[in-house]
Amino acid sequence: MIDVGLIGFGLAGRYFHAPLIHAVPGLRLAAVLQRSGEEAAKRYPDARIVRSVKELLAIDSIRLVVIASPNQTHFPFAVQCLEAGRDVVVDKPITPTLPEAIELFRIAK
């Protein structure tokens, strides 16, 4: 079983990523970063609700992080997750700029 952390519970996180993670055998939606509100807790009561990337990365069991936050946060959040040794999936666009995308690929190697 792979524990997954989801960053972002807006449109993409709520209606695409969370249901997909929840439905795939072998994946477990372990935590959702939702900065405010309780929608994630209502839909996924078994997932831990966190309010920061730091809090999400403090959960040692999480191996994969899916980033579905606003575009301008993709790069800094992905860097944090990669540097913490997690595998990362980033919603599109991967980053707002090509230099940031190139830097992410360099870090991921």
LUMKE-808806 format. One record per residue: x, y, z of N, C-alpha, C in turn; residue number from 1; residue in one letter. Coordinates in pm, 1 decimal, decimal comma. Layout:
<sites>
{site {X; Y; Z}; {X; Y; Z}; {X; Y; Z}; NUM; a};
...
</sites>
This chain:
<sites>
{site {84,2; -117,5; 0,0}; {0,0; 0,0; 0,0}; {89,0; 124,2; 0,0}; 1; m};
{site {60,4; 217,3; -88,7}; {133,9; 343,0; -95,4}; {47,5; 453,5; -34,7}; 2; i};
{site {99,8; 515,1; 70,1}; {30,8; 628,6; 130,5}; {58,2; 754,0; 48,0}; 3; d};
{site {-49,5; 825,2; 14,9}; {-42,5; 942,9; -70,5}; {-88,9; 1065,0; 6,8}; 4; v};
{site {-14,8; 1173,9; -11,2}; {-56,1; 1303,0; 41,5}; {-99,0; 1390,8; -74,3}; 5; g};
{site {-209,3; 1458,2; -59,5}; {-262,2; 1546,6; -163,1}; {-250,8; 1690,4; -116,2}; 6; l};
{site {-181,8; 1772,5; -194,7}; {-170,5; 1915,2; -164,2}; {-270,1; 1988,4; -252,7}; 7; i};
{site {-372,6; 2041,7; -192,6}; {-473,9; 2118,5; -266,1}; {-605,1; 2043,3; -275,3}; 8; g};
{site {-711,0; 2108,3; -232,7}; {-843,7; 2047,4; -240,6}; {-941,6; 2143,9; -306,5}; 9; f};
{site {-890,2; 2213,2; -409,0}; {-975,9; 2296,9; -492,4}; {-1039,0; 2209,1; -599,4}; 10; g};
{site {-1068,6; 2265,9; -712,1}; {-1136,6; 2194,1; -819,7}; {-1063,9; 2065,4; -859,4}; 11; l};
{site {-935,7; 2074,4; -893,6}; {-861,1; 1956,5; -940,2}; {-845,0; 1853,6; -829,2}; 12; a};
{site {-810,5; 1898,2; -710,5}; {-791,4; 1805,1; -600,0}; {-919,2; 1735,8; -557,6}; 13; g};
{site {-1026,5; 1813,4; -550,2}; {-1154,8; 1762,5; -502,4}; {-1222,5; 1668,5; -601,5}; 14; r};
{site {-1221,7; 1706,0; -729,4}; {-1301,7; 1630,7; -826,8}; {-1222,9; 1536,1; -916,3}; 15; y};
{site {-1089,4; 1547,0; -914,3}; {-1009,4; 1458,2; -998,7}; {-911,3; 1375,9; -915,5}; 16; f};
{site {-816,4; 1442,5; -850,8}; {-707,3; 1370,1; -785,0}; {-752,7; 1286,1; -666,1}; 17; h};
{site {-826,4; 1343,7; -571,7}; {-867,9; 1267,4; -453,7}; {-953,0; 1145,7; -491,1}; 18; a};
{site {-1055,0; 1160,7; -577,4}; {-1132,6; 1041,2; -613,6}; {-1048,5; 934,3; -684,1}; 19; p};
{site {-954,7; 976,5; -767,0}; {-869,4; 880,7; -837,9}; {-779,3; 806,1; -739,5}; 20; l};
{site {-713,0; 880,1; -651,8}; {-626,9; 816,5; -551,6}; {-709,3; 720,3; -466,3}; 21; i};
{site {-824,7; 764,0; -424,8}; {-911,6; 683,3; -339,6}; {-957,1; 554,4; -409,0}; 22; h};
{site {-972,8; 559,0; -539,8}; {-1027,1; 445,6; -614,4}; {-922,3; 344,5; -660,6}; 23; a};
{site {-796,6; 382,5; -665,3}; {-693,1; 294,3; -719,9}; {-645,7; 195,3; -612,8}; 24; v};
{site {-658,2; 65,4; -641,6}; {-607,5; -34,2; -546,7}; {-456,5; -15,0; -528,5}; 25; p};
{site {-412,4; -23,4; -405,1}; {-270,4; -6,2; -376,2}; {-233,0; 134,3; -334,2}; 26; g};
{site {-324,8; 229,7; -351,7}; {-302,2; 366,5; -304,9}; {-397,5; 394,3; -189,5}; 27; l};
{site {-349,9; 474,0; -95,1}; {-434,9; 516,1; 16,6}; {-419,6; 666,2; 33,7}; 28; r};
{site {-529,8; 737,5; 28,9}; {-529,0; 881,1; 52,3}; {-507,1; 901,7; 202,0}; 29; l};
{site {-381,0; 922,7; 239,0}; {-343,9; 929,2; 380,5}; {-362,6; 1068,0; 439,6}; 30; a};
{site {-341,2; 1171,8; 356,4}; {-351,4; 1308,2; 408,4}; {-387,6; 1404,3; 296,3}; 31; a};
{site {-460,5; 1507,7; 334,4}; {-498,9; 1613,3; 241,1}; {-460,2; 1746,8; 303,4}; 32; v};
{site {-385,4; 1826,6; 226,4}; {-355,4; 1961,8; 271,4}; {-466,0; 2051,3; 218,8}; 33; l};
{site {-549,5; 2095,1; 308,7}; {-656,4; 2189,9; 278,1}; {-639,7; 2303,9; 377,0}; 34; q};
{site {-601,2; 2420,2; 326,7}; {-564,8; 2531,6; 415,1}; {-681,1; 2581,3; 500,2}; 35; r};
{site {-802,4; 2569,2; 451,4}; {-918,3; 2610,1; 531,1}; {-1037,5; 2524,8; 491,4}; 36; s};
{site {-1137,9; 2526,1; 573,4}; {-1258,2; 2449,5; 544,3}; {-1247,1; 2305,1; 589,1}; 37; g};
{site {-1358,5; 2235,5; 577,6}; {-1368,1; 2097,1; 624,5}; {-1417,3; 2001,2; 516,8}; 38; e};
{site {-1422,2; 2046,0; 392,6}; {-1475,4; 1962,7; 283,9}; {-1398,7; 1831,1; 269,0}; 39; e};
{site {-1266,5; 1835,4; 275,7}; {-1186,2; 1713,3; 261,5}; {-1216,6; 1614,7; 373,5}; 40; a};
{site {-1229,9; 1664,8; 494,3}; {-1259,8; 1577,3; 608,8}; {-1395,8; 1511,4; 594,0}; 41; a};
{site {-1492,2; 1584,3; 539,5}; {-1626,2; 1528,2; 519,0}; {-1624,7; 1419,9; 412,6}; 42; k};
{site {-1551,7; 1443,8; 302,4}; {-1549,5; 1346,8; 192,0}; {-1458,7; 1227,2; 218,9}; 43; r};
{site {-1349,7; 1250,2; 292,8}; {-1250,1; 1145,6; 317,2}; {-1217,7; 1139,5; 466,5}; 44; y};
{site {-1308,7; 1085,8; 545,8}; {-1289,9; 1087,2; 691,7}; {-1169,4; 1006,5; 739,8}; 45; p};
{site {-1118,2; 915,3; 659,3}; {-1001,6; 836,9; 700,4}; {-870,3; 909,1; 672,5}; 46; d};
{site {-874,6; 1016,2; 594,1}; {-753,1; 1091,2; 562,0}; {-726,8; 1194,6; 671,0}; 47; a};
{site {-601,7; 1212,6; 700,4}; {-563,0; 1317,9; 795,3}; {-566,1; 1452,3; 723,1}; 48; r};
{site {-622,7; 1553,2; 784,2}; {-628,7; 1686,4; 725,0}; {-516,8; 1770,0; 786,5}; 49; i};
{site {-433,1; 1826,3; 699,9}; {-321,9; 1909,9; 745,5}; {-337,0; 2048,3; 684,3}; 50; v};
{site {-265,5; 2145,3; 739,6}; {-278,9; 2284,1; 696,6}; {-151,0; 2342,2; 636,4}; 51; r};
{site {-43,5; 2260,9; 626,1}; {80,6; 2310,4; 566,9}; {158,0; 2195,7; 502,8}; 52; s};
{site {248,4; 2232,1; 412,0}; {333,9; 2131,0; 349,2}; {424,0; 2068,1; 455,4}; 53; v};
{site {474,5; 2149,3; 544,6}; {560,2; 2097,9; 652,3}; {487,9; 1991,1; 733,4}; 54; k};
{site {363,2; 2016,6; 766,7}; {283,8; 1919,4; 843,4}; {261,5; 1791,8; 762,0}; 55; e};
{site {236,8; 1806,0; 631,7}; {217,9; 1689,8; 544,9}; {344,5; 1605,8; 539,6}; 56; l};
{site {459,4; 1672,5; 521,2}; {586,1; 1600,3; 509,1}; {633,3; 1540,4; 640,7}; 57; l};
{site {574,0; 1581,8; 751,8}; {607,0; 1523,0; 881,7}; {544,9; 1384,5; 898,9}; 58; a};
{site {454,9; 1347,7; 809,5}; {392,5; 1214,3; 814,4}; {485,7; 1118,6; 740,4}; 59; i};
{site {561,1; 1040,2; 814,4}; {665,2; 955,7; 757,1}; {614,2; 852,1; 658,0}; 60; d};
{site {491,9; 806,3; 673,9}; {441,1; 699,0; 588,0}; {410,5; 746,2; 445,7}; 61; s};
{site {398,2; 876,6; 424,8}; {363,5; 926,2; 290,5}; {483,2; 913,0; 197,4}; 62; i};
{site {464,1; 835,1; 90,6}; {569,8; 812,7; -8,4}; {549,4; 894,7; -134,1}; 63; r};
{site {423,1; 927,6; -164,0}; {388,8; 998,8; -286,8}; {307,8; 1122,3; -250,8}; 64; l};
{site {344,5; 1234,9; -312,8}; {269,6; 1357,8; -292,3}; {216,2; 1403,7; -427,5}; 65; v};
{site {87,4; 1430,9; -433,5}; {23,1; 1485,1; -553,0}; {-3,2; 1632,8; -526,6}; 66; v};
{site {47,7; 1717,7; -617,0}; {34,6; 1862,1; -600,2}; {-72,5; 1913,9; -695,2}; 67; i};
{site {-181,2; 1962,6; -636,9}; {-294,6; 2015,1; -713,5}; {-333,7; 2152,0; -658,4}; 68; a};
{site {-234,0; 2229,8; -628,5}; {-252,1; 2363,0; -571,4}; {-243,8; 2467,0; -684,3}; 69; s};
{site {-260,6; 2595,6; -654,3}; {-247,6; 2696,9; -759,2}; {-111,8; 2689,2; -830,5}; 70; p};
{site {-110,8; 2720,0; -958,2}; {7,6; 2702,2; -1042,1}; {134,7; 2762,6; -984,7}; 71; n};
{site {126,8; 2881,2; -926,9}; {246,6; 2947,9; -877,6}; {308,0; 2877,2; -757,6}; 72; q};
{site {234,3; 2783,8; -696,4}; {287,9; 2708,7; -582,5}; {349,4; 2575,3; -624,5}; 73; t};
{site {329,4; 2534,2; -748,7}; {378,9; 2403,0; -791,8}; {528,9; 2388,3; -768,2}; 74; h};
{site {606,5; 2486,2; -813,1}; {752,3; 2475,6; -801,1}; {798,1; 2468,6; -656,1}; 75; f};
{site {762,6; 2565,7; -570,4}; {814,5; 2556,7; -433,2}; {765,4; 2433,3; -357,4}; 76; p};
{site {641,9; 2393,0; -379,3}; {591,9; 2273,8; -310,6}; {662,2; 2148,3; -361,3}; 77; f};
{site {681,6; 2137,9; -491,3}; {749,6; 2020,7; -547,5}; {893,8; 2012,4; -497,6}; 78; a};
{site {962,7; 2125,3; -490,1}; {1099,4; 2125,9; -439,0}; {1101,5; 2074,0; -295,2}; 79; v};
{site {1011,6; 2124,6; -211,2}; {1005,4; 2078,3; -72,2}; {984,5; 1927,2; -64,2}; 80; q};
{site {892,4; 1877,3; -144,5}; {860,2; 1734,3; -140,2}; {975,2; 1649,3; -193,1}; 81; c};
{site {1036,1; 1691,0; -302,9}; {1149,6; 1616,5; -358,5}; {1266,5; 1615,1; -261,1}; 82; l};
{site {1294,4; 1730,5; -201,1}; {1405,5; 1737,6; -106,7}; {1378,2; 1656,9; 20,0}; 83; e};
{site {1250,6; 1629,0; 47,4}; {1213,5; 1544,4; 160,8}; {1213,9; 1396,1; 123,0}; 84; a};
{site {1253,8; 1366,4; -1,2}; {1264,7; 1227,4; -44,3}; {1135,7; 1163,3; -90,2}; 85; g};
{site {1035,0; 1243,4; -121,5}; {907,2; 1188,6; -166,7}; {902,3; 1184,2; -319,0}; 86; r};
{site {824,7; 1091,1; -371,0}; {790,2; 1091,4; -512,7}; {681,6; 1195,3; -530,4}; 87; d};
{site {678,8; 1259,8; -647,1}; {588,5; 1373,0; -667,2}; {518,8; 1364,0; -802,0}; 88; v};
{site {389,0; 1393,6; -801,9}; {309,8; 1413,2; -922,8}; {256,4; 1555,6; -914,8}; 89; v};
{site {276,9; 1632,0; -1023,1}; {232,3; 1771,6; -1023,6}; {125,5; 1788,6; -1130,7}; 90; v};
{site {14,1; 1849,6; -1091,7}; {-91,9; 1883,0; -1186,6}; {-35,7; 1979,2; -1291,2}; 91; d};
{site {-100,5; 1989,8; -1403,6}; {-52,1; 2078,4; -1509,2}; {-90,8; 2223,0; -1485,0}; 92; k};
{site {-10,9; 2314,3; -1524,2}; {124,3; 2299,5; -1577,1}; {220,2; 2262,3; -1463,7}; 93; p};
{site {324,8; 2189,5; -1497,9}; {419,3; 2146,7; -1394,3}; {474,8; 2266,4; -1318,7}; 94; i};
{site {507,8; 2372,5; -1390,1}; {550,4; 2500,4; -1330,8}; {506,9; 2611,2; -1426,2}; 95; t};
{site {500,8; 2734,5; -1377,5}; {463,6; 2845,6; -1466,7}; {572,8; 2882,1; -1567,8}; 96; p};
{site {699,8; 2845,1; -1537,4}; {808,4; 2883,0; -1629,1}; {894,2; 2763,1; -1664,9}; 97; t};
{site {956,9; 2770,3; -1781,4}; {1047,2; 2664,6; -1826,1}; {1168,8; 2651,0; -1734,6}; 98; l};
{site {1233,7; 2759,9; -1692,5}; {1348,8; 2743,3; -1602,4}; {1312,6; 2669,8; -1472,8}; 99; p};
{site {1193,1; 2695,3; -1418,9}; {1151,3; 2623,6; -1298,3}; {1132,1; 2475,5; -1328,1}; 100; e};
{site {1072,8; 2443,9; -1442,6}; {1052,8; 2303,1; -1480,2}; {1187,0; 2232,2; -1495,1}; 101; a};
{site {1282,2; 2295,6; -1558,9}; {1415,1; 2237,8; -1575,2}; {1481,3; 2214,2; -1439,7}; 102; i};
{site {1467,0; 2310,0; -1349,1}; {1522,9; 2295,8; -1215,0}; {1457,3; 2179,1; -1140,6}; 103; e};
{site {1326,8; 2161,9; -1155,1}; {1258,5; 2048,4; -1089,0}; {1313,0; 1915,9; -1140,3}; 104; l};
{site {1331,2; 1905,2; -1271,3}; {1386,8; 1781,1; -1327,4}; {1527,0; 1755,8; -1273,7}; 105; f};
{site {1606,2; 1860,7; -1257,8}; {1741,4; 1846,3; -1204,6}; {1735,9; 1795,3; -1060,0}; 106; r};
{site {1648,5; 1853,2; -980,3}; {1634,7; 1812,5; -840,3}; {1585,3; 1668,5; -831,3}; 107; i};
{site {1491,4; 1631,8; -915,4}; {1433,2; 1497,5; -912,4}; {1534,7; 1389,2; -947,5}; 108; a};
{site {1632,8; 1421,3; -1028,0}; {1734,7; 1322,1; -1063,3}; {1812,7; 1283,4; -940,9}; 109; k};
</sites>
